[in-house]
Amino acid sequence: MLTSFQKADILARSGVAIPAPAPVIHDGSDPSASDRWQREIDNLFAGYVARRAARSLRQAEEAHTLAKLRQANLRTTHSIDPDAKDED
């Protein structure tokens, strides 16, 4: 499982604007800023993953549709009747 910092790095490399990390506090004071940052990174990363998956599905569907169109084009432009006369 990826850490929040690894997720933030992936997001940054992919061009997603990420918030600055919350400062690390070692004196026992309120860690909620760090928790909020981690939740925000997790939410951004979940959206990023969902967008990538949706894009991949769209590309696969487009490739499938294009392949079907090419097959249909081949059937209409090339006779499958072996007794048919060539047009050449």
Secondary structure, DSSP 8 states (H G I E B T S, - for coil): ---HHHHHHHHHHTT-----------SS--THHHHHHHHHHHHHHHHHHHHHHHHHHHHHHHHHHHHHHHHHHHHHHS---TTS----
